[in-house]
Amino acid sequence: MIKKTIIALVLFILGAYFMAAVSVLNKPTDDEVCTQVYISVSDSVRAGFINNEEIQRLLKKAKLYPVGEKIKNINTRKIE
């Protein structure tokens, strides 16, 4: 009984440690800068509505193209 409790406690502590480590390590730093943008339009060839280059041009025209901007300053809602 005590052995199972100790094992459960150790597993709980390890789980909490891993969750805390992942959340701390995944936060971008304040000085981190966007270096590239991946744009994927799955039906652009078949449907012919818009392509990757057109999206990139529209983002640059609206001054929303994030490359070179600090991660904390990028407004993904506006880009969307």
C-alpha positions in Angstrom: 0.0 0.0 0.0 2.7 2.5 1.0 4.8 1.4 -2.0 1.9 2.2 -4.4 1.4 5.6 -2.7 5.1 6.5 -3.1 5.1 5.4 -6.8 2.0 7.5 -7.4 3.5 10.5 -5.7 6.7 10.2 -7.7 4.8 9.9 -10.9 2.7 12.9 -10.0 5.8 15.0 -9.2 7.5 13.9 -12.5 4.3 14.8 -14.5 4.1 18.2 -12.8 7.8 18.8 -13.5 7.5 18.0 -17.2 4.4 20.1 -17.6 6.1 23.1 -15.9 9.3 22.6 -18.0 7.4 22.4 -21.3 5.4 25.6 -20.5 8.5 27.5 -19.4 10.6 26.4 -22.4 8.0 27.1 -25.0 7.6 30.8 -24.3 9.4 33.0 -26.8 11.8 35.5 -25.4 11.1 39.2 -25.8 13.9 39.7 -28.3 13.1 36.7 -30.5 12.6 37.8 -34.1 10.5 36.1 -36.8 12.8 34.8 -39.5 10.4 33.1 -41.9 6.8 32.6 -42.8 5.3 29.4 -44.1 2.2 30.0 -46.2 0.2 27.0 -47.5 -2.8 27.2 -49.8 -3.9 23.6 -50.5 -6.3 24.2 -53.4 -4.5 27.2 -55.2 -3.6 25.2 -58.3 -7.0 23.5 -58.7 -9.3 26.3 -57.6 -7.1 29.2 -58.9 -8.4 31.8 -56.4 -5.2 32.8 -54.5 -1.7 31.6 -54.1 1.2 31.9 -51.7 2.8 34.8 -53.5 -0.5 36.8 -53.5 -0.9 36.3 -49.8 2.6 37.4 -49.1 2.1 40.5 -51.3 -1.2 41.3 -49.5 0.5 41.0 -46.1 3.3 43.3 -47.1 0.9 45.9 -48.6 -1.1 45.9 -45.3 2.2 46.1 -43.3 1.4 42.8 -41.6 4.3 40.7 -43.0 5.9 39.4 -39.9 9.5 38.6 -41.1 12.0 40.8 -39.2 9.4 41.7 -36.5 9.7 40.7 -32.9 7.5 37.8 -32.0 5.8 39.7 -29.2 4.8 42.4 -31.7 3.2 40.2 -34.3 -0.6 40.3 -34.3 -1.7 37.0 -35.6 -5.4 37.9 -35.5 -4.8 40.7 -37.9 -2.8 38.5 -40.2 -5.5 35.9 -40.2 
